[in-house]
Amino acid sequence: MGSSWSGTTKKMATVSGVYDLLQVTPSASSVALDNKGEYPLFTRTHPSDASMAELSVDYLHNVLGVKFFGQLYLDNDFGSSYHTAVLNRAAQYDMVVKSVPFRPGAEDDEIMDALLELNETGYNYFLGIFFRGDYERIMGMAGEIGVAGPGTLWMFNGALSSAFVNGQTSLEAGSNVAKATYGTAIIHDEGGLPGLPRFDKFLKEWRDIPNNPELLAYINSKQPLPPAGSGLNFERDGEFFLQTPSHIAAFSYDAIVGLGLSACQALGAQQESDIFTGAQHHAAFINTEFKGASGDVLVDSGTS
């Protein structure tokens, strides 16, 4: 199972394909991973970026009646594939899109140039395709030059959901970034919501972990050792499990359960052997339906 990041997952999926191993990720969402020719034994329980990209464009077109919009995207595996999916969907509606990239680790001058390019369009609607670490810097500058704030709408992807949807971010009142943030929107994929029976059951078990010291010790025994001198600590205390888990937790549960159930199915299909191939495991996984933490799990075989 893994990895969390699309760039790492692409490398892992290449290796696992060579060694005839099924790989399942709970969070890597790059559209590039839908390429079954390159990644024949890869699948995931997390939706592809294409779904969020298409929903964003659908909302702009079908709900708001938008004809022209811009997008600012991070030029890496995640951002580039998301940007391409947006263009493909927009083309179906004959929408006009101004796309401006910026490099990972870009200096402020490059970010400002990109924002000025968007500002010159005169558009009022924009998609922001980047991560939390860049948000305040980018949107602060966007608010400063007026390409974000009153009279505009920025929509963001699920990469910002953990910071904003769960209320973990505060911004200085009256600042450019606060003004730019007011009225923005996030379209994201949630691995279950309180009130849904399957997720409520998962959440109950999650929050009960601190009451089971043996289980908590077992979980921590599976955590990786941090690099020497890094100051990192991957162990979890009881307080961690009293928080609402991220959507990745539910998708991880579904990935692990799916791996096990599909292995049982692949083994059961063997007539005279207790060995099954990665291809057989993959075929079983994408045809497995079960009730998981996120609800009813059904893998889309067309993107797996």
C-alpha positions in Angstrom: 0.0 0.0 0.0 1.2 3.5 -0.7 2.6 6.0 -1.3 0.7 9.2 -0.3 2.4 11.3 -3.0 1.7 11.0 -6.7 5.4 11.5 -7.8 6.6 8.7 -5.4 3.6 6.5 -6.3 4.5 6.7 -10.0 8.0 5.3 -9.3 6.6 2.7 -7.0 3.9 1.6 -9.4 6.5 1.1 -12.1 8.5 -1.2 -9.9 5.5 -3.1 -8.5 4.3 -3.7 -12.1 7.7 -5.2 -13.0 7.6 -7.5 -9.9 4.0 -8.5 -10.5 2.6 -6.9 -7.3 -0.6 -5.1 -6.8 -0.2 -1.5 -5.5 -3.0 0.4 -3.9 -2.8 4.0 -2.7 -5.2 5.8 -0.4 -4.3 9.4 -1.5 -2.1 9.7 -4.6 -4.5 11.4 -7.0 -2.6 12.3 -10.2 -4.5 11.7 -13.4 -1.2 10.4 -14.9 -1.7 7.3 -12.7 -4.8 6.3 -14.7 -2.4 5.2 -17.5 -2.9 1.4 -17.4 -0.2 0.8 -20.0 2.4 2.3 -17.7 0.9 1.2 -14.4 -0.9 -2.1 -15.1 -1.1 -3.3 -11.5 -1.9 0.0 -9.8 -5.2 1.1 -8.3 -6.5 3.4 -5.5 -9.3 4.1 -3.1 -8.9 7.9 -3.5 -10.6 9.6 -6.5 -8.5 10.8 -9.3 -7.8 14.5 -9.7 -9.8 14.4 -12.9 -13.0 14.1 -10.8 -12.3 17.2 -8.8 -11.1 19.1 -11.9 -14.3 18.1 -13.8 -16.6 19.0 -10.9 -14.9 22.5 -10.6 -15.5 23.2 -14.2 -19.0 21.8 -14.1 -19.8 24.1 -11.2 -18.5 27.2 -13.0 -20.4 26.3 -16.2 -23.6 24.8 -15.0 -24.2 26.7 -11.7 -22.5 30.1 -12.3 -22.8 30.3 -16.1 -19.1 31.2 -16.4 -17.6 31.4 -19.9 -14.1 32.7 -19.1 -11.8 31.7 -16.2 -8.2 31.5 -15.2 -6.2 28.9 -13.4 -2.9 29.2 -11.5 -1.2 25.8 -11.1 1.9 24.3 -9.6 4.0 22.8 -12.4 4.6 19.3 -11.0 2.9 15.9 -11.4 -0.1 16.9 -9.4 -0.7 20.4 -10.7 0.1 19.6 -14.4 -2.3 16.6 -14.5 -5.0 18.6 -12.7 -4.5 21.5 -15.2 -4.9 19.2 -18.2 -8.1 17.7 -16.8 -9.5 21.2 -16.3 -8.7 22.1 -20.0 -10.3 18.9 -21.3 -13.5 19.5 -19.4 -13.6 23.2 -20.3 -13.2 22.3 -23.9 -16.5 20.2 -23.8 -18.3 23.4 -22.8 -16.4 25.7 -25.2 -15.1 27.7 -22.2 -12.0 29.9 -22.5 -9.3 29.2 -20.0 -6.1 31.2 -19.2 -3.6 28.9 -17.6 -0.5 30.1 -15.8 2.0 27.8 -14.1 4.6 28.4 -11.4 7.5 26.2 -10.5 7.9 24.4 -7.2 9.9 26.6 -4.9 9.3 29.7 -7.0 10.5 33.0 -5.7 8.0 35.8 -5.0 8.9 37.6 -8.3 7.8 34.5 -10.3 4.5 34.2 -8.3 3.8 37.9 -8.8 4.4 37.7 -12.5 2.0 34.8 -12.8 -0.7 36.7 -10.8 -0.2 39.8 -12.9 -0.7 37.7 -16.0 -4.0 36.5 -14.7 -5.0 40.0 -13.6 -4.5 41.3 -17.1 -7.3 39.0 -18.4 -9.9 40.9 -16.5 -11.5 37.6 -15.4 -13.4 37.3 -12.2 -13.2 33.5 -11.7 -10.1 31.5 -11.0 -9.0 28.0 -10.0 -6.0 27.7 -7.6 -4.1 24.4 -8.0 -1.4 24.3 -5.3 -0.8 23.2 -1.7 -1.3 24.8 1.7 2.4 25.8 2.0 2.0 28.3 -0.8 -1.5 29.5 0.0 -0.8 32.6 2.2 2.1 33.8 0.1 0.1 33.5 -3.2 -3.2 34.8 -2.0 -1.6 37.6 0.0 -0.1 38.9 -3.3 -3.3 38.2 -5.2 -5.2 40.3 -2.7 -2.6 43.0 -2.9 -3.0 43.5 -6.7 -6.8 42.9 -6.7 -6.9 39.6 -8.6 -8.5 38.1 -5.5 -11.0 39.5 -3.0 -14.3 41.3 -3.5 -15.7 40.8 -6.9 -13.8 37.6 -7.7 -14.2 33.9 -6.9 -11.3 31.5 -6.4 -11.9 27.8 -6.2 -9.4 25.4 -4.8 -8.8 21.7 -4.8 -8.8 19.2 -2.0 -5.1 19.8 -1.3 -6.2 22.6 1.0 -9.1 20.8 2.6 -7.3 19.6 5.7 -6.1 23.1 6.5 -9.4 25.0 5.9 -12.4 22.6 6.0 -11.5 21.4 9.5 -10.9 24.9 10.8 -7.2 24.5 11.4 -6.2 27.8 9.8 -6.5 31.4 11.1 -5.6 34.5 9.1 -4.9 38.0 10.4 -8.0 40.1 10.1 -7.8 42.8 7.5 -4.7 41.4 5.9 -4.5 41.0 2.1 -4.7 37.2 2.4 -7.7 37.4 4.7 -9.5 39.7 2.2 -8.5 37.4 -0.7 -9.8 34.4 1.2 -13.3 35.7 1.9 -15.8 34.1 -0.4 -13.4 31.4 -1.8 -14.5 27.8 -2.2 -12.9 24.4 -1.9 -14.0 21.3 -3.8 -12.6 18.2 -2.1 -13.1 14.5 -1.7 -14.1 13.4 1.7 -13.6 9.9 3.0 -16.9 10.0 4.9 -18.9 12.5 6.9 -20.4 12.3 10.5 -23.9 11.1 10.2 -23.1 8.4 7.6 -23.5 5.0 9.3 -20.3 3.4 8.0 -18.1 6.5 8.8 -19.7 6.9 12.2 -18.8 3.3 13.0 -15.2 3.8 11.8 -15.0 7.0 13.8 -16.2 5.3 17.0 -13.5 2.6 16.7 -10.9 5.3 15.9 -11.7 7.3 19.0 -11.8 4.2 21.1 -8.1 3.4 20.4 -6.8 5.3 23.4 -8.8 3.0 25.6 -6.9 0.0 24.3 -3.2 0.4 25.3 -2.2 -2.9 23.7 -3.7 -1.7 20.3 -2.0 1.7 20.6 1.3 0.0 21.3 0.9 -2.2 18.3 0.1 0.8 16.1 3.2 2.6 17.3 5.3 -0.6 16.7 4.5 -0.3 13.0 5.6 3.4 12.7 8.8 4.0 10.8 12.0 5.0 12.7 12.8 8.7 12.1 16.1 9.6 10.5 18.9 10.1 13.1 19.0 13.7 14.2 15.8 14.7 12.4 13.9 15.5 15.6 10.9 13.7 14.0 8.7 11.3 16.0 6.0 9.2 14.2 4.6 7.7 17.4 0.9 8.5 18.2 -0.4 9.2 21.6 -4.0 8.8 22.7 -4.8 12.5 22.0 -4.2 11.9 18.3 -7.1 9.5 18.0 -9.5 11.9 19.8 -9.2 14.3 16.8 -11.3 13.8 13.7 -9.2 11.8 11.3 -8.3 13.2 7.8 -10.1 11.8 4.8 -7.0 9.9 4.0 -7.5 7.7 7.2 -10.8 6.4 5.8 -9.4 5.8 2.3 -6.4 4.0 4.0 -8.8 1.7 5.8 -10.6 0.9 2.6 -7.3 0.2 0.8 -6.2 -2.2 3.5 -9.5 -4.0 3.7 -9.7 -4.2 -0.1 -6.2 -5.6 -0.3 -7.2 -8.4 2.1 -10.6 -9.2 0.6 -9.3 -9.3 -2.9 -6.4 -11.5 -1.9 -8.9 -14.0 -0.5 -10.9 -13.8 -3.7 -7.8 -14.3 -5.9 -6.7 -17.3 -3.8 -10.2 -18.8 -3.8 -10.2 -18.7 -7.6 -7.2 -21.0 -7.8 -8.1 -24.6 -8.4 -5.0 -26.5 -7.4 -2.6 -23.8 -6.1 -2.2 -21.6 -3.1 -0.3 -19.0 -5.2 -1.9 -16.2 -7.2 -0.3 -13.5 -9.4 -0.2 -9.8 -9.0 -2.4 -9.5 -12.1 -5.0 -11.9 -10.5 -4.9 -9.9 -7.3 -5.4 -6.6 -9.2 -8.3 -8.1 -11.2 -9.9 -9.2 -8.0 -9.4 -5.8 -6.3 -11.0 -3.8 -9.1 -14.0 -6.1 -9.0 -14.4 -6.2 -5.2 -17.3 -4.3 -3.7 -17.6 -3.9 0.1 -18.7 -1.6 2.8 -15.8 0.5 4.0 -15.1 3.5 6.3 -16.0 5.8 3.4 -19.3 4.0 2.6 -19.9 1.6 -0.2 -16.6 1.0 -2.0 -16.7 0.3 -5.7 -13.5 0.7 -7.7 -13.7 2.3 -11.2 -12.0 -0.3 -13.4 -11.6 2.3 -16.1 -9.2 4.4 -14.1 -7.4 1.6 -12.2 
